[in-house]
Amino acid sequence: MPGDPDAQVQRLLARIRADIVVWRALASRFDIDLFCGWFMAGGNEGVELSPATLLALGERGIRLGIDLYAPDDD
């Protein structure tokens, strides 16, 4: 699973309550976000999240933040 952010997010979502009504109530009161760091080995890499993962985050009002860290060429 390391290096597979889609599987990691799905695993995280599987461990939390799935009731969308509860999530919408929380999102109306709080800022909810999931922060990910992507540490690249090379200068041109990609990452994908499946439509199902994006939908699950969106239904719960979870904002996804991704910081990209390029390799240090020194």
Jmol script that loads the backbone (N, CA, C; Angstrom):
load data "model"
ATOM      1  N   MET A   1       0.803  -1.199   0.000  1.00  0.00           N
ATOM      2  CA  MET A   1       0.000   0.000   0.000  1.00  0.00           C
ATOM      3  C   MET A   1       0.853   1.273   0.000  1.00  0.00           C
ATOM      4  N   PRO A   2       2.074   1.276   0.503  1.00  0.00           N
ATOM      5  CA  PRO A   2       2.876   2.497   0.362  1.00  0.00           C
ATOM      6  C   PRO A   2       2.995   2.867  -1.111  1.00  0.00           C
ATOM      7  N   GLY A   3       2.895   4.149  -1.391  1.00  0.00           N
ATOM      8  CA  GLY A   3       2.943   4.603  -2.767  1.00  0.00           C
ATOM      9  C   GLY A   3       1.622   4.486  -3.496  1.00  0.00           C
ATOM     10  N   ASP A   4       0.570   4.069  -2.804  1.00  0.00           N
ATOM     11  CA  ASP A   4      -0.759   3.941  -3.407  1.00  0.00           C
ATOM     12  C   ASP A   4      -1.738   4.801  -2.617  1.00  0.00           C
ATOM     13  N   PRO A   5      -1.755   6.106  -2.876  1.00  0.00           N
ATOM     14  CA  PRO A   5      -2.605   6.994  -2.085  1.00  0.00           C
ATOM     15  C   PRO A   5      -4.088   6.666  -2.189  1.00  0.00           C
ATOM     16  N   ASP A   6      -4.538   6.156  -3.324  1.00  0.00           N
ATOM     17  CA  ASP A   6      -5.951   5.806  -3.452  1.00  0.00           C
ATOM     18  C   ASP A   6      -6.323   4.720  -2.443  1.00  0.00           C
ATOM     19  N   ALA A   7      -5.508   3.671  -2.373  1.00  0.00           N
ATOM     20  CA  ALA A   7      -5.765   2.587  -1.419  1.00  0.00           C
ATOM     21  C   ALA A   7      -5.650   3.084   0.019  1.00  0.00           C
ATOM     22  N   GLN A   8      -4.710   3.985   0.279  1.00  0.00           N
ATOM     23  CA  GLN A   8      -4.546   4.511   1.631  1.00  0.00           C
ATOM     24  C   GLN A   8      -5.764   5.326   2.058  1.00  0.00           C
ATOM     25  N   VAL A   9      -6.279   6.156   1.163  1.00  0.00           N
ATOM     26  CA  VAL A   9      -7.467   6.956   1.493  1.00  0.00           C
ATOM     27  C   VAL A   9      -8.673   6.039   1.662  1.00  0.00           C
ATOM     28  N   GLN A  10      -8.832   5.043   0.786  1.00  0.00           N
ATOM     29  CA  GLN A  10      -9.943   4.097   0.920  1.00  0.00           C
ATOM     30  C   GLN A  10      -9.869   3.351   2.255  1.00  0.00           C
ATOM     31  N   ARG A  11      -8.675   2.955   2.644  1.00  0.00           N
ATOM     32  CA  ARG A  11      -8.507   2.256   3.932  1.00  0.00           C
ATOM     33  C   ARG A  11      -8.891   3.169   5.095  1.00  0.00           C
ATOM     34  N   LEU A  12      -8.488   4.419   5.032  1.00  0.00           N
ATOM     35  CA  LEU A  12      -8.844   5.386   6.070  1.00  0.00           C
ATOM     36  C   LEU A  12     -10.359   5.581   6.132  1.00  0.00           C
ATOM     37  N   LEU A  13     -10.984   5.761   4.975  1.00  0.00           N
ATOM     38  CA  LEU A  13     -12.435   5.963   4.942  1.00  0.00           C
ATOM     39  C   LEU A  13     -13.191   4.736   5.449  1.00  0.00           C
ATOM     40  N   ALA A  14     -12.648   3.553   5.223  1.00  0.00           N
ATOM     41  CA  ALA A  14     -13.295   2.322   5.682  1.00  0.00           C
ATOM     42  C   ALA A  14     -13.308   2.222   7.205  1.00  0.00           C
ATOM     43  N   ARG A  15     -12.418   2.938   7.862  1.00  0.00           N
ATOM     44  CA  ARG A  15     -12.313   2.862   9.324  1.00  0.00           C
ATOM     45  C   ARG A  15     -13.186   3.878  10.051  1.00  0.00           C
ATOM     46  N   ILE A  16     -13.808   4.791   9.310  1.00  0.00           N
ATOM     47  CA  ILE A  16     -14.613   5.827   9.945  1.00  0.00           C
ATOM     48  C   ILE A  16     -16.081   5.648   9.587  1.00  0.00           C
ATOM     49  N   ARG A  17     -16.910   6.243  10.386  1.00  0.00           N
ATOM     50  CA  ARG A  17     -18.353   6.137  10.209  1.00  0.00           C
ATOM     51  C   ARG A  17     -18.760   6.600   8.813  1.00  0.00           C
ATOM     52  N   ALA A  18     -19.637   5.834   8.172  1.00  0.00           N
ATOM     53  CA  ALA A  18     -20.013   6.117   6.787  1.00  0.00           C
ATOM     54  C   ALA A  18     -21.284   6.952   6.663  1.00  0.00           C
ATOM     55  N   ASP A  19     -21.956   7.261   7.760  1.00  0.00           N
ATOM     56  CA  ASP A  19     -23.239   7.973   7.707  1.00  0.00           C
ATOM     57  C   ASP A  19     -23.043   9.380   7.138  1.00  0.00           C
ATOM     58  N   ILE A  20     -23.508   9.576   5.910  1.00  0.00           N
ATOM     59  CA  ILE A  20     -23.321  10.846   5.209  1.00  0.00           C
ATOM     60  C   ILE A  20     -24.015  11.995   5.935  1.00  0.00           C
ATOM     61  N   VAL A  21     -25.149  11.738   6.559  1.00  0.00           N
ATOM     62  CA  VAL A  21     -25.870  12.789   7.293  1.00  0.00           C
ATOM     63  C   VAL A  21     -24.999  13.327   8.427  1.00  0.00           C
ATOM     64  N   VAL A  22     -24.330  12.442   9.131  1.00  0.00           N
ATOM     65  CA  VAL A  22     -23.434  12.857  10.213  1.00  0.00           C
ATOM     66  C   VAL A  22     -22.279  13.677   9.645  1.00  0.00           C
ATOM     67  N   TRP A  23     -21.694  13.226   8.553  1.00  0.00           N
ATOM     68  CA  TRP A  23     -20.586  13.955   7.938  1.00  0.00           C
ATOM     69  C   TRP A  23     -21.011  15.335   7.463  1.00  0.00           C
ATOM     70  N   ARG A  24     -22.192  15.431   6.877  1.00  0.00           N
ATOM     71  CA  ARG A  24     -22.671  16.745   6.420  1.00  0.00           C
ATOM     72  C   ARG A  24     -22.897  17.685   7.598  1.00  0.00           C
ATOM     73  N   ALA A  25     -23.391  17.153   8.699  1.00  0.00           N
ATOM     74  CA  ALA A  25     -23.568  17.978   9.897  1.00  0.00           C
ATOM     75  C   ALA A  25     -22.210  18.455  10.417  1.00  0.00           C
ATOM     76  N   LEU A  26     -21.239  17.562  10.433  1.00  0.00           N
ATOM     77  CA  LEU A  26     -19.893  17.949  10.869  1.00  0.00           C
ATOM     78  C   LEU A  26     -19.292  18.997   9.933  1.00  0.00           C
ATOM     79  N   ALA A  27     -19.455  18.785   8.621  1.00  0.00           N
ATOM     80  CA  ALA A  27     -18.885  19.711   7.636  1.00  0.00           C
ATOM     81  C   ALA A  27     -19.540  21.087   7.699  1.00  0.00           C
ATOM     82  N   SER A  28     -20.779  21.141   8.176  1.00  0.00           N
ATOM     83  CA  SER A  28     -21.438  22.445   8.301  1.00  0.00           C
ATOM     84  C   SER A  28     -20.907  23.232   9.502  1.00  0.00           C
ATOM     85  N   ARG A  29     -20.272  22.537  10.436  1.00  0.00           N
ATOM     86  CA  ARG A  29     -19.760  23.188  11.642  1.00  0.00           C
ATOM     87  C   ARG A  29     -18.241  23.320  11.664  1.00  0.00           C
ATOM     88  N   PHE A  30     -17.564  22.449  10.939  1.00  0.00           N
ATOM     89  CA  PHE A  30     -16.103  22.396  10.997  1.00  0.00           C
ATOM     90  C   PHE A  30     -15.510  22.320   9.593  1.00  0.00           C
ATOM     91  N   ASP A  31     -14.249  22.734   9.471  1.00  0.00           N
ATOM     92  CA  ASP A  31     -13.490  22.509   8.242  1.00  0.00           C
ATOM     93  C   ASP A  31     -12.847  21.135   8.349  1.00  0.00           C
ATOM     94  N   ILE A  32     -13.176  20.260   7.422  1.00  0.00           N
ATOM     95  CA  ILE A  32     -12.636  18.903   7.441  1.00  0.00           C
ATOM     96  C   ILE A  32     -11.695  18.761   6.255  1.00  0.00           C
ATOM     97  N   ASP A  33     -10.470  18.337   6.528  1.00  0.00           N
ATOM     98  CA  ASP A  33      -9.558  18.139   5.412  1.00  0.00           C
ATOM     99  C   ASP A  33      -8.663  16.932   5.644  1.00  0.00           C
ATOM    100  N   LEU A  34      -8.234  16.364   4.564  1.00  0.00           N
ATOM    101  CA  LEU A  34      -7.283  15.262   4.558  1.00  0.00           C
ATOM    102  C   LEU A  34      -6.047  15.776   3.843  1.00  0.00           C
ATOM    103  N   PHE A  35      -4.934  15.801   4.542  1.00  0.00           N
ATOM    104  CA  PHE A  35      -3.692  16.326   3.980  1.00  0.00           C
ATOM    105  C   PHE A  35      -2.758  15.180   3.644  1.00  0.00           C
ATOM    106  N   CYS A  36      -2.211  15.205   2.446  1.00  0.00           N
ATOM    107  CA  CYS A  36      -1.273  14.175   1.999  1.00  0.00           C
ATOM    108  C   CYS A  36       0.007  14.827   1.495  1.00  0.00           C
ATOM    109  N   GLY A  37       1.125  14.238   1.798  1.00  0.00           N
ATOM    110  CA  GLY A  37       2.406  14.660   1.243  1.00  0.00           C
ATOM    111  C   GLY A  37       2.853  13.641   0.210  1.00  0.00           C
ATOM    112  N   TRP A  38       3.254  14.115  -0.960  1.00  0.00           N
ATOM    113  CA  TRP A  38       3.721  13.231  -2.029  1.00  0.00           C
ATOM    114  C   TRP A  38       5.200  13.524  -2.251  1.00  0.00           C
ATOM    115  N   PHE A  39       6.052  12.588  -1.859  1.00  0.00           N
ATOM    116  CA  PHE A  39       7.498  12.745  -1.974  1.00  0.00           C
ATOM    117  C   PHE A  39       7.960  12.015  -3.231  1.00  0.00           C
ATOM    118  N   MET A  40       8.314  12.782  -4.242  1.00  0.00           N
ATOM    119  CA  MET A  40       8.653  12.210  -5.540  1.00  0.00           C
ATOM    120  C   MET A  40      10.108  11.759  -5.575  1.00  0.00           C
ATOM    121  N   ALA A  41      10.342  10.633  -6.236  1.00  0.00           N
ATOM    122  CA  ALA A  41      11.700  10.147  -6.435  1.00  0.00           C
ATOM    123  C   ALA A  41      12.324  10.791  -7.664  1.00  0.00           C
ATOM    124  N   GLY A  42      11.487  11.169  -8.615  1.00  0.00           N
ATOM    125  CA  GLY A  42      11.949  11.808  -9.845  1.00  0.00           C
ATOM    126  C   GLY A  42      11.202  13.102 -10.074  1.00  0.00           C
ATOM    127  N   GLY A  43      11.549  13.773 -11.150  1.00  0.00           N
ATOM    128  CA  GLY A  43      10.951  15.077 -11.416  1.00  0.00           C
ATOM    129  C   GLY A  43       9.588  15.031 -12.072  1.00  0.00           C
ATOM    130  N   ASN A  44       9.179  13.891 -12.601  1.00  0.00           N
ATOM    131  CA  ASN A  44       7.898  13.820 -13.288  1.00  0.00           C
ATOM    132  C   ASN A  44       7.183  12.542 -12.867  1.00  0.00           C
ATOM    133  N   GLU A  45       6.381  12.654 -11.852  1.00  0.00           N
ATOM    134  CA  GLU A  45       5.614  11.519 -11.355  1.00  0.00           C
ATOM    135  C   GLU A  45       4.155  11.919 -11.294  1.00  0.00           C
ATOM    136  N   GLY A  46       3.306  10.931 -11.238  1.00  0.00           N
ATOM    137  CA  GLY A  46       1.883  11.211 -11.148  1.00  0.00           C
ATOM    138  C   GLY A  46       1.244  10.435 -10.014  1.00  0.00           C
ATOM    139  N   VAL A  47       0.075  10.885  -9.642  1.00  0.00           N
ATOM    140  CA  VAL A  47      -0.710  10.225  -8.612  1.00  0.00           C
ATOM    141  C   VAL A  47      -2.170  10.331  -9.026  1.00  0.00           C
ATOM    142  N   GLU A  48      -2.928   9.290  -8.765  1.00  0.00           N
ATOM    143  CA  GLU A  48      -4.341   9.290  -9.121  1.00  0.00           C
ATOM    144  C   GLU A  48      -5.182   8.849  -7.941  1.00  0.00           C
ATOM    145  N   LEU A  49      -6.368   9.424  -7.861  1.00  0.00           N
ATOM    146  CA  LEU A  49      -7.401   8.936  -6.958  1.00  0.00           C
ATOM    147  C   LEU A  49      -8.576   8.523  -7.829  1.00  0.00           C
ATOM    148  N   SER A  50      -9.183   7.406  -7.495  1.00  0.00           N
ATOM    149  CA  SER A  50     -10.295   6.893  -8.287  1.00  0.00           C
ATOM    150  C   SER A  50     -11.534   7.767  -8.108  1.00  0.00           C
ATOM    151  N   PRO A  51     -12.453   7.713  -9.073  1.00  0.00           N
ATOM    152  CA  PRO A  51     -13.709   8.446  -8.914  1.00  0.00           C
ATOM    153  C   PRO A  51     -14.449   8.054  -7.630  1.00  0.00           C
ATOM    154  N   ALA A  52     -14.384   6.784  -7.249  1.00  0.00           N
ATOM    155  CA  ALA A  52     -15.066   6.339  -6.026  1.00  0.00           C
ATOM    156  C   ALA A  52     -14.466   6.997  -4.786  1.00  0.00           C
ATOM    157  N   THR A  53     -13.156   7.129  -4.754  1.00  0.00           N
ATOM    158  CA  THR A  53     -12.491   7.772  -3.619  1.00  0.00           C
ATOM    159  C   THR A  53     -12.827   9.251  -3.567  1.00  0.00           C
ATOM    160  N   LEU A  54     -12.762   9.920  -4.720  1.00  0.00           N
ATOM    161  CA  LEU A  54     -13.101  11.343  -4.771  1.00  0.00           C
ATOM    162  C   LEU A  54     -14.553  11.577  -4.362  1.00  0.00           C
ATOM    163  N   LEU A  55     -15.452  10.698  -4.803  1.00  0.00           N
ATOM    164  CA  LEU A  55     -16.861  10.820  -4.434  1.00  0.00           C
ATOM    165  C   LEU A  55     -17.043  10.640  -2.928  1.00  0.00           C
ATOM    166  N   ALA A  56     -16.367   9.641  -2.357  1.00  0.00           N
ATOM    167  CA  ALA A  56     -16.482   9.393  -0.914  1.00  0.00           C
ATOM    168  C   ALA A  56     -16.006  10.595  -0.112  1.00  0.00           C
ATOM    169  N   LEU A  57     -14.911  11.216  -0.538  1.00  0.00           N
ATOM    170  CA  LEU A  57     -14.433  12.422   0.148  1.00  0.00           C
ATOM    171  C   LEU A  57     -15.435  13.556  -0.018  1.00  0.00           C
ATOM    172  N   GLY A  58     -15.908  13.758  -1.237  1.00  0.00           N
ATOM    173  CA  GLY A  58     -16.845  14.842  -1.515  1.00  0.00           C
ATOM    174  C   GLY A  58     -18.160  14.698  -0.773  1.00  0.00           C
ATOM    175  N   GLU A  59     -18.690  13.486  -0.712  1.00  0.00           N
ATOM    176  CA  GLU A  59     -19.952  13.261   0.001  1.00  0.00           C
ATOM    177  C   GLU A  59     -19.835  13.623   1.478  1.00  0.00           C
ATOM    178  N   ARG A  60     -18.658  13.464   2.017  1.00  0.00           N
ATOM    179  CA  ARG A  60     -18.433  13.747   3.434  1.00  0.00           C
ATOM    180  C   ARG A  60     -17.966  15.181   3.675  1.00  0.00           C
ATOM    181  N   GLY A  61     -17.798  15.932   2.612  1.00  0.00           N
ATOM    182  CA  GLY A  61     -17.338  17.311   2.757  1.00  0.00           C
ATOM    183  C   GLY A  61     -15.882  17.403   3.170  1.00  0.00           C
ATOM    184  N   ILE A  62     -15.094  16.382   2.804  1.00  0.00           N
ATOM    185  CA  ILE A  62     -13.681  16.348   3.171  1.00  0.00           C
ATOM    186  C   ILE A  62     -12.858  16.964   2.045  1.00  0.00           C
ATOM    187  N   ARG A  63     -12.158  18.030   2.361  1.00  0.00           N
ATOM    188  CA  ARG A  63     -11.262  18.693   1.411  1.00  0.00           C
ATOM    189  C   ARG A  63      -9.958  17.903   1.361  1.00  0.00           C
ATOM    190  N   LEU A  64      -9.434  17.699   0.150  1.00  0.00           N
ATOM    191  CA  LEU A  64      -8.175  16.982  -0.036  1.00  0.00           C
ATOM    192  C   LEU A  64      -7.069  17.975  -0.350  1.00  0.00           C
ATOM    193  N   GLY A  65      -6.025  17.966   0.463  1.00  0.00           N
ATOM    194  CA  GLY A  65      -4.851  18.800   0.219  1.00  0.00           C
ATOM    195  C   GLY A  65      -3.658  17.913  -0.074  1.00  0.00           C
ATOM    196  N   ILE A  66      -2.914  18.264  -1.109  1.00  0.00           N
ATOM    197  CA  ILE A  66      -1.732  17.485  -1.476  1.00  0.00           C
ATOM    198  C   ILE A  66      -0.554  18.434  -1.636  1.00  0.00           C
ATOM    199  N   ASP A  67       0.513  18.182  -0.893  1.00  0.00           N
ATOM    200  CA  ASP A  67       1.769  18.905  -1.078  1.00  0.00           C
ATOM    201  C   ASP A  67       2.713  17.997  -1.850  1.00  0.00           C
ATOM    202  N   LEU A  68       3.319  18.547  -2.886  1.00  0.00           N
ATOM    203  CA  LEU A  68       4.264  17.797  -3.703  1.00  0.00           C
ATOM    204  C   LEU A  68       5.682  18.196  -3.324  1.00  0.00           C
ATOM    205  N   TYR A  69       6.520  17.200  -3.109  1.00  0.00           N
ATOM    206  CA  TYR A  69       7.908  17.436  -2.741  1.00  0.00           C
ATOM    207  C   TYR A  69       8.803  16.818  -3.804  1.00  0.00           C
ATOM    208  N   ALA A  70       9.459  17.664  -4.578  1.00  0.00           N
ATOM    209  CA  ALA A  70      10.353  17.200  -5.632  1.00  0.00           C
ATOM    210  C   ALA A  70      11.669  16.741  -5.025  1.00  0.00           C
ATOM    211  N   PRO A  71      12.374  15.856  -5.741  1.00  0.00           N
ATOM    212  CA  PRO A  71      13.673  15.413  -5.226  1.00  0.00           C
ATOM    213  C   PRO A  71      14.663  16.566  -5.192  1.00  0.00           C
ATOM    214  N   ASP A  72      15.564  16.492  -4.253  1.00  0.00           N
ATOM    215  CA  ASP A  72      16.612  17.505  -4.128  1.00  0.00           C
ATOM    216  C   ASP A  72      17.749  17.114  -5.064  1.00  0.00           C
ATOM    217  N   ASP A  73      18.018  17.935  -6.052  1.00  0.00           N
ATOM    218  CA  ASP A  73      19.037  17.621  -7.057  1.00  0.00           C
ATOM    219  C   ASP A  73      20.438  18.050  -6.657  1.00  0.00           C
ATOM    220  N   ASP A  74      20.642  18.430  -5.430  1.00  0.00           N
ATOM    221  CA  ASP A  74      21.977  18.875  -4.982  1.00  0.00           C
ATOM    222  C   ASP A  74      22.953  17.741  -4.904  1.00  0.00           C
TER     223      ASP A  74
END
end "model"
wireframe off; spacefill off
backbone 0.3
color backbone group
